[in-house]
Amino acid sequence: MSATAPTRNAPGTLEGPVLVAGGAGYIGSHTVRLLEERGVPVVVFDNLSAGHRAAVAAPLVVGDLGDGSALRAVFAEHAPKAVIHFAAKCYVGESVVDPAKYYRENVTYTWNLLEAMRVAGCDTIVFSSTCATYGDPVEIPMTEDHPQVPINPYGHTKLHMEHMLGDYSQAYGMSFAALRYFNAAGAAQDASLGEHHDPETHLIPLVLEVAQKKRAEILLFGDDYDTPDGTCIRDYIHVEDLADAHLRALALLQSGERRILCNLGTGTGFSVKEVIEAARRVTGRPIPARVVARRDGDPPRLVSGGTRARDLLGWAPARPGLDDILGDAWRFALAHPDGFAT
């Protein structure tokens, strides 16, 4: 399998510096690298609670969005022209157990960030949103016009953040993009950046941990859904494609667009069993799997729909294939068997 990057059209003119909040995390670090490759000055603001210092080559300010004085200082020192905001809690189960953390660190801390931007005269932000703002699907594929009725505190807080951006845009002239991801996956094609969470909850890295014999088996939470093979179907989007979409959204905002609300997905879903079979094929290793009871709240299908990302941003996934996504993730796993600790 070739690791050669597909040709991408440039997203348009980008003006920096760009402040990337949460830029030491999974998607943030890939976006920071792409900004640097395009010659855009970047500063990363991250408290390293979930991110990794080793994932960042750009200037890094270790700070927390809850610290207003630290935010004011970074804006004063670096005078960013725009912000890309990845810094938020993202575990659905944790949000149910501890919603206070999610309302504090997602909603309140985003308000801190927007206020720091307003004081500094920085009026452009690209926001990492989620398909969890839609809640249970009433139609598949899920377009941007799908009702937004989230079913957990994580989705509620992300929707609150979208509403906040809309209100700041209306009242203060802020330009914003809210990019609603489906399932981020994959790794940098040179195996230098990838997915490293603690705890790990995402299917693809968990399956690859079984291939590495870090886990005895992968659990399938139900095989009796109304899908072709009985397991849940999800839309997996390569992390480098997500990074590309952020730059395109930023370029469009900086060219005069005021509001961008769009999905980021491939429009194609893969089942849990298909992911496991693809991982066996890509790794060449056995991956034992065992069916257990369903988890509460798992819809049978979550697949992106709509054409706004294509029509507005000129964006389409360059690496939509499951083997490409898994192949890149596997190379990172082999190169970094203990994540960024190695």
C-alpha positions in Angstrom: 0.0 0.0 0.0 1.4 3.4 -1.0 1.9 6.1 1.6 2.1 8.8 -1.0 -0.1 11.7 -0.2 -2.9 12.4 -2.8 -2.7 15.7 -4.5 -4.8 18.4 -2.9 -5.8 21.8 -4.2 -4.7 24.6 -1.8 -7.6 25.9 0.3 -7.0 29.6 -0.6 -5.1 32.4 1.0 -4.6 32.1 4.8 -3.6 34.9 7.0 -1.8 34.2 10.3 -0.9 34.0 13.0 -3.5 31.3 13.9 -4.1 30.3 17.5 -5.0 26.6 17.7 -6.7 25.8 21.0 -6.2 22.1 21.7 -3.5 21.9 19.0 -1.6 19.2 20.9 -4.5 16.8 20.5 -5.4 14.2 17.8 -7.1 16.3 15.2 -5.5 19.6 16.4 -1.9 18.4 15.9 -2.6 17.3 12.3 -4.2 20.7 11.6 -1.3 22.5 13.1 1.1 20.5 10.9 -0.9 21.3 7.7 -0.9 25.0 8.6 2.8 25.0 9.0 3.2 23.1 5.7 1.3 26.0 4.1 3.6 28.5 5.6 1.0 29.9 8.1 2.4 31.1 11.5 0.8 29.1 14.3 0.8 29.2 18.1 -0.7 26.3 20.0 -2.6 26.8 23.3 -3.1 23.6 25.2 -3.2 22.4 28.8 -1.9 19.0 27.7 -4.6 17.2 29.7 -5.4 15.1 26.6 -2.8 16.4 24.1 0.8 15.5 23.8 3.8 17.9 23.8 5.6 15.5 21.4 2.8 16.0 18.8 3.6 19.7 18.4 6.5 21.3 16.6 4.9 24.7 16.5 5.3 27.2 19.4 3.3 25.9 22.3 1.8 27.9 25.2 0.8 25.5 28.0 -2.4 27.1 29.4 -6.0 26.4 30.2 -9.1 28.0 28.6 -10.4 28.4 32.1 -7.6 30.9 32.8 -8.7 34.3 31.5 -5.4 36.0 32.3 -3.4 33.3 30.4 -5.8 33.8 27.4 -5.4 37.5 27.4 -1.6 37.1 27.6 -1.4 34.8 24.6 -3.6 37.2 22.5 -1.5 40.1 23.6 1.8 38.5 22.8 0.9 36.7 19.5 -1.9 38.9 18.1 -3.6 36.0 16.2 -5.7 36.8 13.2 -7.9 33.8 13.7 -8.6 30.9 16.1 -9.2 27.2 15.4 -10.9 25.7 18.5 -10.4 22.0 19.3 -10.2 22.2 23.1 -13.2 20.4 24.5 -14.1 17.2 26.4 -15.4 14.6 24.1 -16.4 11.4 25.9 -20.1 10.7 25.8 -20.1 8.3 28.7 -18.1 10.7 30.9 -20.5 13.5 30.0 -23.4 11.5 31.4 -21.6 10.7 34.6 -20.1 14.2 35.1 -22.1 16.8 33.1 -20.7 19.6 35.3 -17.2 19.0 33.8 -18.7 19.3 30.3 -20.7 22.4 30.9 -17.7 24.0 32.6 -14.9 23.0 30.1 -16.9 23.0 26.9 -19.4 25.9 27.3 -17.9 28.2 30.0 -14.3 27.9 28.7 -15.5 28.6 25.1 -17.2 31.7 26.4 -13.8 32.7 28.0 -12.1 32.1 24.6 -14.7 34.2 22.7 -14.4 37.0 25.2 -10.6 37.0 24.9 -11.0 37.2 21.1 -13.5 40.0 21.4 -11.3 42.1 23.6 -8.3 41.5 21.3 -10.2 42.3 18.2 -9.8 38.8 16.7 -13.1 38.0 14.9 -12.6 34.7 13.1 -13.0 31.2 14.5 -13.3 27.7 13.2 -14.9 25.4 15.7 -14.7 21.6 16.1 -18.3 20.5 16.4 -19.8 17.0 16.1 -22.6 15.0 14.6 -23.6 14.3 18.2 -25.5 17.6 18.0 -28.1 15.8 15.9 -28.9 13.1 18.4 -30.7 10.0 17.2 -31.0 9.9 13.4 -34.5 10.5 12.0 -33.1 10.0 8.5 -30.0 8.5 6.9 -27.8 10.0 5.6 -27.9 12.9 8.0 -27.7 16.3 6.3 -27.0 19.6 7.8 -30.8 20.2 7.9 -31.3 17.2 10.2 -33.0 18.3 13.5 -30.5 19.0 16.3 -31.8 17.1 19.3 -28.8 15.8 21.2 -29.3 13.0 23.6 -26.4 13.4 26.0 -24.5 16.2 27.8 -21.6 16.0 25.3 -24.0 16.7 22.4 -25.9 19.4 24.4 -22.7 21.3 25.2 -21.4 21.2 21.6 -24.8 22.6 20.5 -24.6 25.3 23.1 -21.2 26.2 21.7 -22.7 26.5 18.2 -25.4 28.7 19.5 -22.9 30.9 21.3 -21.0 31.3 18.1 -24.1 32.3 16.3 -25.0 34.9 18.9 -21.5 36.4 18.9 -21.6 36.5 15.1 -25.0 38.3 15.2 -24.1 40.8 18.0 -20.4 41.4 17.5 -19.7 40.6 13.9 -17.7 37.5 14.5 -17.2 35.1 11.6 -17.3 31.4 12.4 -17.4 27.9 11.0 -18.9 25.0 12.9 -17.7 21.7 11.4 -19.7 18.7 12.5 -17.5 15.6 12.3 -18.5 12.0 12.1 -15.9 9.5 13.2 -12.3 10.8 13.0 -9.8 8.1 12.2 -6.4 7.3 10.7 -3.0 9.0 11.1 -0.4 11.0 9.3 0.8 9.0 6.3 4.4 9.3 7.5 3.5 7.7 10.8 4.7 10.7 12.9 1.3 11.7 14.2 -1.7 9.6 15.2 -4.3 8.7 17.7 -3.3 8.4 21.3 -6.0 8.6 24.0 -6.0 7.5 27.6 -8.4 5.8 28.0 -8.9 4.7 24.4 -12.5 4.3 23.4 -12.5 4.5 19.6 -13.0 1.4 17.6 -10.1 1.5 15.1 -7.2 2.0 17.7 -8.8 -0.6 19.9 -8.9 -3.1 17.1 -5.3 -2.4 16.3 -4.4 -2.9 19.9 -5.8 -6.4 19.6 -3.6 -6.9 16.5 -0.6 -5.8 18.6 -1.7 -8.3 21.4 -2.2 -5.4 23.8 -5.8 -6.7 24.2 -7.0 -10.2 24.0 -10.0 -9.5 21.9 -12.3 -6.8 20.5 -15.9 -6.6 21.8 -18.8 -6.2 19.5 -21.6 -4.5 21.3 -24.5 -6.3 19.7 -24.9 -8.1 16.4 -28.6 -7.9 16.0 -29.1 -4.4 14.7 -31.1 -3.7 11.5 -28.0 -3.5 9.3 -26.7 -5.9 6.7 -24.4 -7.8 9.1 -26.1 -6.9 12.4 -23.5 -4.5 13.7 -23.5 -0.7 13.9 -22.5 1.3 10.9 -20.4 4.5 11.2 -18.9 7.1 8.8 -15.1 7.2 9.2 -13.3 10.3 8.0 -9.5 10.5 7.7 -7.9 12.9 10.2 -5.8 14.5 7.4 -9.0 15.2 5.4 -10.5 16.8 8.6 -7.4 19.0 8.9 -7.7 20.0 5.2 -11.4 21.0 5.8 -10.4 23.3 8.7 -8.0 25.2 6.5 -10.5 25.5 3.7 -13.1 26.8 6.2 -10.6 29.3 7.6 -9.7 30.6 4.1 -13.3 31.1 3.3 -14.0 33.0 6.5 -11.0 35.2 5.9 -12.2 35.9 2.3 -15.5 37.4 3.7 -17.8 34.5 4.6 -19.6 35.1 7.9 -21.2 31.7 8.8 -20.3 28.1 7.8 -22.3 25.1 9.2 -21.4 21.8 7.6 -20.9 18.1 8.1 -17.6 16.4 7.6 -17.9 12.8 6.5 -17.5 10.5 3.6 -21.2 9.7 3.1 -20.2 6.0 3.3 -20.7 3.9 6.4 -18.7 0.8 7.5 -20.0 -1.7 10.0 -18.0 -2.9 13.1 -17.5 -6.2 11.4 -16.3 -4.6 8.2 -13.7 -2.6 10.2 -12.5 -5.7 12.0 -12.2 -7.6 8.7 -10.3 -4.7 7.1 -8.0 -4.6 10.1 -7.2 -8.3 9.7 -6.5 -7.7 6.0 -4.3 -4.6 6.5 -2.3 -6.0 9.5 -2.1 -9.6 8.4 -2.8 -10.6 12.0 -5.6 -12.4 13.8 -8.0 -10.2 15.7 -10.3 -12.2 17.9 -13.8 -10.7 18.4 -16.6 -11.5 20.8 -20.2 -10.4 20.8 -21.6 -8.9 24.0 -24.7 -7.1 24.9 -25.7 -3.8 23.1 -24.7 -0.5 24.7 -27.5 1.9 25.5 -27.8 4.7 23.0 -26.0 3.2 20.1 -28.0 3.9 16.9 -27.7 1.4 14.1 -26.4 3.9 11.6 -24.7 7.3 11.6 -23.7 8.4 8.1 -23.1 11.9 6.9 -25.1 13.5 4.1 -25.3 16.9 2.4 -23.1 18.7 0.0 -22.2 21.9 1.9 -18.6 21.0 2.5 -18.1 20.3 -1.2 -20.1 23.3 -2.4 -18.8 25.9 0.1 -15.3 24.7 0.8 -14.5 22.8 -2.4 -13.6 19.9 -0.1 -13.9 16.2 -0.6 -12.2 13.4 1.3 -8.9 12.4 -0.4 -8.5 9.2 1.6 -12.0 7.8 2.1 -11.1 4.1 1.8 -11.2 2.0 4.9 -7.9 0.2 4.0 -6.2 3.6 3.6 -7.5 4.8 7.0 -6.5 1.6 8.7 -3.2 1.4 6.9 -2.1 4.8 8.1 -3.3 4.1 11.7 -1.4 0.8 11.6 1.8 2.4 10.6 1.5 4.8 13.4 0.7 2.0 15.9 3.8 0.1 14.8 6.1 3.2 14.9 4.7 4.3 18.3 3.7 1.1 20.2 3.3 3.2 23.4 1.8 6.2 21.6 3.7 9.5 22.0 5.7 7.9 24.9 7.8 6.5 22.1 
